[in-house]
Amino acid sequence: MDLLNLTAVELGKKIQAKETNAVEAVQAVLAQIDKMDDTIHSYVTVDKEGAMERAQKVQKQIEEGVISGPLAGVPVAIKDNMCTEGILTTCSSKILENFYPTYTAEAVLNLEKAGAIVVGKTNMDEFAMGSTTETSAYGVTRNPWNTEHVPGGSSGGSCTAVSANECFFALGSDTGGSIRQPSSFCGVAGIKPTYGTVSRYGLIAYGSSLDQIGPVAKDVTDCATILETIASYDKKDSTSYKRDSYDFTSALVDDVKGMKIGIPKGYFGEGLDKEVSDAVMAAAKELEKKGAILEEFDLGLIDYAIPAYYVIADAEASSNLARFDGVKYGYRAEDYNGLHNMYKKTRSEGFGAEVKRRIMLGSFVLSSGYYDAYYLKALRTKALIKQEFDKAFSKYDMILGPAAPTTAPKIGSSLSDPIKMYLGDIYTISVNLAGLPGISVPCGVDSKGLPIGVQLIGDCFQEKKILRAAYAFEQTRSYQSPFDK
């Protein structure tokens, strides 16, 4: 039995059935990391000793009947912007190269309570700013489907770790598509839940009104199971929302009869690769064959989503990243003359080019004389975009479209043109601006053998609808891994 080919839920069942155990699962994952990670670089930190110790402890608890959940004994990777007590947490930035948190993020704690075993922290775009996982201070992550191509970002390390069998599932964070776009590029499933569903306590902030933690996994069943485990109301997070129910797995039903799916015409215009368009529309037709009702419609204000997003996200980033100044923790410049010079040198040396670009843009739009012209206008646009989605969801159960306009570009081709990289987020960012749930699931590969993802977007707190449709679509095709080529 090749453990690594199992999904997280399948592995959990085998552990409960005593067909394998947590120690064997962790050993298999660590061996795969040793084999693959020099090439693809999914991880910033691998906690071998800690993972083996925890595996032995969890296995004992499973045998004693203390833990019996679906993820008990299952190895997980955590994006390196979530605090983990005693494990290096860098946000893939030099400025946090020596930061060991004294507490653990709530979402990670929820996984540990369920018996999941953290094996390490995954590489990412620095402070989650980027769409390719090339802005990391610790090197580029490569797509396991073709190592000359990017994995997407900013949760690229989490998605490659799942795709390359270096863990059974992972946590990512999504500020403007950072779970869904790399999931599409790496041929895995990833869901961004409704804003406020998963606690942001312990998530190092980029854009506080947009950030949301979510799962990356091999299939929709795993995504629903993981989301059910990590979602909770948390009074430590002022943006946490107390939901009536955190049951997501009951949505795993192969039945979409009568579901109304809206397809925005603007999503299929100029800039969308034909192979991506064909694969996404083929996925829509599969749902139609199962009884869903497809209808094209106009979703207004799409053209304004990217400028509104980058104004808001960068403004919040400039505020959030002000705390990294070399005083309390993290990197501090060695040679400086006085406090202000220490701030300048520490931040100049500690932050990478993309982070500096966004801090400067954010500081500019918040500055006197420009606040009304840019930041307030962006907030009004955000409200109008939410209204457009409200109108759409009064008619449709969900919206279907691509997760990205192309498949994964070659390494180096995006960083040379930041604007082009920003435009690649066209299909994902409006979901964050409106606080909606969205899921990306694999729907094919292009002529270069690179994966394509279809995105399903739901109304606020309607994860179950998109999970149901994603699950129904998934039944029409089998999971493909980069090793099947």
C-alpha positions in Angstrom: 0.0 0.0 0.0 1.5 3.4 -1.1 0.4 5.6 1.8 1.3 8.8 -0.1 -1.3 8.3 -2.8 -4.1 8.4 -0.2 -6.2 11.5 0.5 -6.2 12.8 4.1 -9.6 11.3 4.9 -8.6 7.9 3.4 -5.4 7.9 5.5 -7.4 8.8 8.6 -9.7 5.8 8.0 -6.8 3.4 7.6 -5.2 4.7 10.8 -8.5 4.1 12.7 -8.8 0.7 11.1 -5.2 -0.1 12.3 -4.1 -0.8 8.7 -1.3 1.8 9.3 -0.4 4.3 12.0 0.5 7.9 12.5 4.3 7.1 12.9 4.4 5.3 9.5 2.5 8.2 7.9 4.9 10.8 9.2 7.9 8.7 8.2 6.5 8.3 4.6 6.0 12.1 4.3 9.5 12.9 5.7 11.0 10.4 3.2 9.1 12.1 0.4 10.3 15.6 1.5 13.9 14.3 1.6 13.4 13.0 -2.0 11.6 15.9 -3.5 12.2 19.1 -1.7 15.7 19.9 -2.9 14.1 20.2 -6.3 10.7 21.9 -5.7 11.4 23.7 -2.3 7.9 23.5 -0.8 9.2 24.0 2.8 11.0 26.7 4.7 11.2 24.6 7.8 10.8 20.9 8.3 10.3 19.9 12.0 11.4 16.2 11.8 12.0 15.6 15.4 8.9 17.4 16.6 6.7 15.6 14.0 8.0 12.2 15.0 7.5 12.9 18.7 4.0 14.1 18.1 3.2 11.1 15.9 4.1 8.7 18.7 2.0 10.7 21.2 -1.0 10.9 18.8 -0.8 7.3 17.9 -0.9 6.4 21.6 -4.0 8.6 22.0 -5.7 7.0 19.0 -5.0 3.5 20.5 -6.4 4.6 23.8 -9.5 6.0 22.2 -8.8 9.6 23.3 -8.8 10.9 19.6 -10.9 9.4 16.9 -11.5 12.2 14.4 -11.1 11.9 10.6 -7.7 13.7 10.6 -6.2 12.0 13.7 -2.6 11.0 12.8 -2.6 12.7 9.5 0.5 14.8 8.6 -0.2 18.5 7.6 1.9 21.4 6.3 1.3 24.9 7.5 1.9 28.1 5.5 4.7 30.0 7.1 2.6 33.1 8.0 0.7 31.2 10.7 2.3 31.3 14.2 3.4 27.9 15.6 4.8 27.9 19.1 8.5 27.0 19.1 8.7 26.5 15.3 10.4 29.1 13.2 7.8 31.4 11.5 9.3 33.7 8.9 6.5 34.8 6.4 9.4 33.9 4.0 11.0 37.2 4.9 14.5 38.1 6.1 12.9 40.4 8.7 11.5 37.4 10.6 14.4 35.1 10.0 14.8 34.4 13.8 11.2 34.6 15.0 10.0 31.7 17.1 6.4 32.5 18.3 5.3 31.9 21.9 1.8 30.8 20.8 0.0 28.9 18.0 -2.6 30.2 15.5 -6.1 29.2 16.4 -6.7 27.3 13.1 -3.5 25.3 13.7 -4.5 24.6 17.3 -7.9 23.3 16.1 -6.0 20.8 13.8 -3.7 19.7 16.6 -6.8 19.1 18.9 -8.1 16.9 16.1 -4.9 14.9 16.1 -3.3 16.2 12.9 0.6 16.3 13.0 2.4 19.4 11.8 5.5 18.4 9.8 6.7 21.8 8.8 6.1 25.3 7.4 5.7 26.0 3.7 7.4 28.5 1.5 5.3 31.5 0.3 5.6 34.9 -1.4 7.1 37.2 1.2 4.3 38.4 3.6 1.9 36.8 1.1 2.6 39.5 -1.5 2.9 37.9 -4.9 1.2 35.4 -7.2 4.1 33.1 -8.0 6.0 32.2 -4.7 9.1 33.8 -6.3 9.3 36.8 -3.8 10.4 34.5 -0.9 13.6 35.5 0.8 14.4 31.7 1.0 14.3 30.9 -2.7 11.8 30.0 -5.4 9.3 27.2 -5.1 8.8 25.1 -8.3 5.7 23.5 -9.8 5.9 19.7 -9.4 4.1 19.3 -12.8 6.9 21.1 -14.5 9.8 22.5 -12.5 10.5 25.3 -15.0 7.1 26.8 -14.1 5.8 28.7 -11.0 3.3 27.0 -8.6 1.3 30.2 -8.2 1.0 32.1 -4.9 1.2 33.2 -2.3 0.4 29.8 -0.9 2.6 28.1 -3.5 4.5 26.0 -1.0 1.3 24.6 0.6 0.0 23.7 -2.9 3.2 22.0 -4.1 3.6 20.1 -0.9 0.1 18.6 -1.4 0.6 18.0 -5.1 4.1 16.4 -4.7 2.8 14.1 -1.8 5.0 15.9 0.7 2.1 16.1 3.1 -1.5 14.9 3.0 -3.1 18.3 3.3 -2.0 21.9 4.0 -3.3 25.2 5.3 -2.9 28.3 3.2 -4.2 31.9 3.5 -6.1 33.8 0.8 -6.1 37.6 0.5 -6.8 37.9 -3.2 -6.8 34.4 -4.5 -3.7 33.0 -2.7 -5.3 29.6 -2.1 -7.4 29.2 -5.3 -4.9 30.4 -7.9 -2.0 28.1 -6.8 -4.4 25.2 -6.3 -5.4 25.7 -10.0 -1.7 25.8 -11.1 -0.8 22.7 -9.0 -3.8 20.5 -9.8 -5.2 20.3 -6.2 -8.4 21.5 -4.5 -8.4 24.6 -2.3 -11.2 26.6 -0.6 -11.3 30.1 0.7 -14.2 30.2 3.2 -16.5 33.2 3.9 -14.6 36.0 5.7 -14.8 35.4 9.5 -15.4 31.7 9.4 -11.9 30.6 10.3 -10.1 32.6 13.1 -7.3 34.9 11.9 -5.7 34.8 15.4 -2.1 33.9 14.9 -2.1 34.7 11.1 0.5 37.3 10.4 -1.6 40.0 8.8 -1.2 41.3 5.2 -4.7 42.9 4.4 -6.8 42.4 7.6 -10.2 43.0 5.9 -9.3 40.4 3.2 -7.2 37.7 4.7 -8.8 34.3 5.3 -7.2 30.9 6.2 -8.4 27.8 4.3 -7.4 24.2 3.3 -5.5 22.8 0.4 -6.0 19.1 -0.3 -6.2 16.4 -3.0 -10.0 16.4 -3.2 -13.2 18.1 -2.1 -14.0 15.6 0.6 -10.7 16.5 2.3 -11.4 20.3 1.9 -14.8 19.9 3.6 -13.5 17.8 6.4 -10.5 20.1 7.1 -12.7 23.2 6.9 -15.1 21.6 9.4 -12.1 21.1 11.7 -10.5 24.5 11.5 -13.6 26.7 11.4 -14.7 28.1 14.8 -15.8 31.2 16.6 -12.9 32.8 18.3 -13.3 35.8 20.7 -9.5 36.5 20.3 -10.3 37.5 16.7 -12.5 40.6 16.4 -13.5 39.6 12.8 -14.5 36.1 13.8 -18.2 35.3 13.1 -20.3 33.0 15.2 -22.1 30.7 12.7 -25.1 28.6 13.4 -23.4 25.5 12.1 -19.9 24.4 11.2 -21.0 21.2 9.4 -19.6 21.2 5.9 -19.2 17.4 5.1 -23.0 16.9 4.8 -22.7 18.8 1.5 -20.7 16.0 -0.1 -23.7 14.7 -2.2 -23.5 14.0 -5.9 -26.7 15.9 -6.7 -26.8 19.3 -8.4 -30.3 18.9 -10.0 -32.0 22.3 -10.2 -29.0 24.3 -9.0 -28.8 27.6 -10.9 -25.2 28.5 -11.9 -24.4 31.9 -13.3 -21.5 32.3 -15.7 -20.2 35.9 -16.0 -19.7 36.9 -19.7 -16.9 39.3 -18.6 -14.9 36.3 -17.3 -14.6 34.8 -20.7 -13.4 37.8 -22.7 -10.0 39.1 -23.7 -7.0 37.8 -21.8 -8.4 34.4 -21.0 -6.3 31.5 -22.5 -8.4 29.4 -24.9 -7.4 26.1 -23.4 -8.4 27.4 -19.9 -11.7 28.7 -21.3 -12.5 25.4 -23.0 -11.7 23.3 -19.9 -13.8 25.5 -17.6 -16.7 25.5 -20.0 -16.4 21.7 -20.3 -16.7 21.5 -16.5 -19.8 23.7 -16.6 -21.3 21.3 -19.2 -20.6 18.3 -16.9 -22.6 20.0 -14.2 -25.4 20.8 -16.7 -25.5 17.1 -17.6 -26.1 16.3 -14.0 -29.1 18.6 -13.9 -27.7 22.1 -13.0 -29.1 25.1 -14.9 -26.4 27.3 -16.6 -27.0 30.9 -17.5 -24.7 33.6 -18.8 -25.0 37.0 -17.2 -23.3 40.4 -16.8 -21.4 40.8 -13.5 -20.7 44.6 -13.3 -17.6 46.4 -12.0 -15.2 43.6 -12.8 -12.8 46.1 -14.3 -12.6 48.0 -11.0 -11.8 45.0 -8.8 -8.0 45.0 -9.3 -7.4 48.7 -8.7 -9.8 48.7 -5.7 -8.1 45.6 -4.3 -4.5 46.8 -4.6 -5.3 50.2 -3.0 -7.1 48.6 0.0 -4.7 45.6 0.4 -1.6 47.8 0.2 -3.0 50.4 2.5 -3.7 47.7 5.1 -0.3 46.2 4.5 1.6 49.5 5.1 -0.2 49.7 8.4 0.2 46.1 9.4 3.9 45.9 8.5 4.8 49.0 10.5 5.4 46.7 13.5 8.4 45.1 11.8 11.0 47.7 12.8 13.8 45.8 14.5 12.8 46.9 18.0 10.9 44.0 19.7 11.6 41.0 17.6 12.9 39.8 14.2 15.9 41.1 12.2 17.8 44.2 13.2 20.4 45.9 11.1 23.9 45.7 12.5 25.4 49.1 11.7 23.2 52.1 12.4 23.4 55.6 13.9 20.4 56.4 16.1 16.9 55.1 16.3 15.5 56.4 13.0 18.5 55.2 11.1 18.0 51.8 12.7 14.4 51.7 11.5 15.4 52.7 8.0 18.3 50.2 7.7 16.4 47.3 9.3 13.4 47.8 7.0 15.5 48.4 3.9 17.6 45.3 4.5 14.8 43.1 5.9 12.0 43.6 3.3 12.2 42.4 -0.3 11.4 44.5 -3.4 7.7 43.5 -3.8 6.9 44.2 -0.1 8.7 47.6 -0.3 6.7 48.4 -3.4 3.4 47.6 -1.7 4.3 49.4 1.6 5.2 52.6 -0.4 2.0 52.4 -2.5 -0.1 51.8 0.7 1.6 54.7 2.6 0.9 56.9 -0.4 -2.8 56.2 -0.7 -3.2 56.8 3.1 -1.3 60.0 3.1 -2.8 63.4 3.6 -4.4 64.7 0.4 -4.6 61.3 -1.2 -6.7 59.4 1.4 -10.0 60.6 0.0 -8.9 60.4 -3.6 -7.7 56.8 -3.4 -8.4 54.9 -0.2 -12.0 56.1 0.4 -12.9 55.7 -3.3 -11.6 52.1 -3.2 -13.7 51.4 -0.1 -16.8 52.7 -1.9 -15.9 50.6 -5.0 -15.6 47.5 -2.7 -19.2 48.2 -1.4 -20.5 48.5 -5.0 -18.8 45.2 -6.0 -20.5 43.5 -3.0 -23.8 44.9 -4.3 -23.2 43.4 -7.7 -22.6 40.0 -6.2 -25.7 40.3 -4.0 -27.7 41.0 -7.2 -26.2 37.9 -8.8 -26.9 35.7 -5.8 -30.6 36.7 -5.8 -30.8 34.8 -9.1 -28.1 32.1 -8.9 -26.9 29.5 -6.4 -23.3 30.1 -7.4 -21.1 31.6 -10.0 -18.7 29.5 -12.1 -15.5 30.8 -13.8 -11.8 30.2 -14.2 -9.5 30.5 -11.2 -6.7 32.1 -13.3 -6.5 33.5 -16.9 -3.7 31.1 -17.9 -1.9 28.0 -16.6 1.3 28.4 -14.6 3.7 30.8 -16.3 7.5 30.1 -16.5 9.7 31.1 -13.5 10.9 34.6 -14.0 8.3 35.7 -16.6 6.0 37.4 -14.1 8.4 39.2 -11.8 9.7 41.4 -14.6 6.3 43.0 -15.0 4.5 43.5 -11.6 1.4 44.9 -13.3 1.0 41.8 -15.4 1.3 39.7 -12.2 -1.4 41.8 -10.5 -3.7 41.4 -13.5 -3.4 37.6 -13.1 -5.6 37.9 -10.0 -8.6 39.2 -12.1 -10.9 36.2 -11.3 -10.1 35.8 -7.6 -9.8 39.1 -5.9 -13.4 40.3 -6.1 -14.3 37.2 -3.9 -12.1 38.6 -1.1 -13.4 42.2 -1.6 -17.0 40.9 -1.0 -16.0 38.4 1.7 -17.4 35.4 -0.2 -16.4 31.7 -0.3 -14.7 30.3 -3.3 -13.3 26.9 -4.3 -10.9 25.8 -7.0 -10.9 22.2 -8.2 -8.9 20.7 -11.1 -10.8 20.4 -14.4 -8.1 19.4 -16.9 -4.6 20.0 -18.2 -3.4 22.1 -21.2 -1.3 21.1 -24.1 1.9 21.7 -22.1 0.6 19.2 -19.4 -0.1 21.9 -16.8 -3.2 21.8 -14.7 -6.3 24.0 -15.1 -8.8 24.8 -12.2 -12.4 25.7 -12.3 -13.6 28.2 -9.6 -17.0 28.1 -7.9 -18.1 31.2 -6.0 -20.9 31.2 -3.4 -22.8 33.8 -1.4 -21.7 34.5 2.1 -21.9 31.5 4.4 -23.0 29.3 1.4 -19.9 27.0 1.4 -22.1 23.9 1.3 -23.6 24.9 -2.1 -20.1 25.3 -3.7 -18.8 22.1 -2.0 -21.8 20.1 -3.3 -21.3 21.3 -6.8 -17.5 20.8 -6.6 -18.0 17.3 -5.2 -20.5 16.5 -8.0 -18.1 17.7 -10.7 -15.2 15.8 -9.1 -17.2 12.5 -9.5 -16.9 12.9 -13.3 -13.0 12.7 -13.3 -10.3 11.0 -11.3 -7.6 12.8 -9.4 -4.4 13.4 -11.4 -1.0 13.8 -9.8 2.2 15.2 -11.4 3.5 11.6 -11.1 0.8 10.3 -13.4 2.3 12.0 -16.4 
